[in-house]
Amino acid sequence: MGYKVSEKVTWVGKIDWELTRFHGNEYSTHRGSSYNSYLIRDKKTVLIDTVWQPFDKEFIENLKKEIDLEKIDYIIANHAEVDHSGALEELMREIPDTPIYCTKNGVKSLKGHYHQDWNFVEVKTGDTLDIGENRLIFVEARMLHWPDSMFTYMTGENILFSNDAFGQHYASELLFNDCVDYAELYQEAIKYYANILTPFSPLVMKKIEEVLSFNLPVDMICPSHGVIWRENPIQIVNKYLEWANHYQENQITLIYDTMWDGTRRMAEAIAEGIKAADDKVVVKLYNVSKSDKNDVITEVFKSKAFLVGSPTINRGILFSTAGILEMIKGLGFKNKKAAGFGCYGWSGENVKMITEEINKAGIAIVDEGIREMWNPDEEALQRCREYGRNFIEKL
């Protein structure tokens, strides 16, 4: 079943209510997601993207109820990743000669996924496609977040089909931003940015500035996941510019794992010291062996500083702490400071190792961190509280 987006555009995607993990097990989707496909009916008929492969037959069946497939003149593949192109193979069995418009890298990616020599038409920034009363303008968006990514802009109705940019993993039958809970919407939007687009922040700013320089009016932004930005769509563009510009809030996050609660007790004492020194700063604590890693990453993204804790085990640190440090390193956070902490019983390499990993991530080191032997007593916890107070001063 399709949903009217505008006079000429119909949403023909799939809402995935049951999705809990995405990109294998790399991304948590607490509120499900959607795979947004759009059908444009002008003098020419255009399909923009498809859905994830598990829903390919359902997608084709529903699309047939919406339109005779033979009447589709063009297919636009804004991105070749399989959550966007997964039904393309099934669709091309029905209409094998239909031109597929995509970037040069899009051709490589689609051939790599499906090993088919379809009727590809390569496009680059500024190329246009006349579809009748309106035109489609293509804008390459390399590494946002794949080399093949692009945006498609529709004149007349002033709609930007933005692919993965400005999206959210958020299932809702309400379809538009002015119909959903804004707290939920922005929670999913910032999580999406923090976990997926952060490494490409300089490119995000450059691409947004490039698109804005075209002076094209934008009345609606239609992403590939989540709801459509209909009410004041530029609000999410402004948020992206803010998030891309070394974003931070007045927040300090402590992330740790613990074996026998010693490191946990240190974290709580450090947090007490931080709050005693600055009652306006937001302090959050997460046990990374129990908390969702993508939610934790979102909080680190929001923070001006963070602390990472682990006990020493086998001359190393606990794997959940090591894993979150690896994610932080890969995402390339900027404009943040950090330090390590943890308890130990024998060799005590933990804090040194954590500090080394923070340094590898390009994060500014506040100090050499703090470690305490065994399960910290009240005297040790007092040192942790003092450490928290000093940490604020060093920031």
Protein Blocks (a to p, Z undefined) as FASTA:
>chain_A
ZZdfblmlccfbdcdfklmbgehjlbccfkgpaddddddddfbdcdedjddfklmmmmmm
mmmmmpcfklpmbdcdfbfbfklmmmmmmmmmmmmmbccdddfklmmmmmmmnopacddd
dddehiacdebjbccdddddehiabfkbccdddehjopacehjnopacdddfklpaklmc
fklmmmmmmmmmmmmmmmmmmmmmmmmmmmmmnopacfbdcdfehjddfbhpllmmmmmm
mmmnopacdddddddddfklmmmmmmmmmmmmmmmmomkbccddddfklmcfklmmmmmm
mpmbdcdddddeehiacfklmmmmmmmmmnopghiacddddddfklopmmmmmmmmmmmn
opacfbgojadehjddfklmmmmmmmmmmmmmmZZ
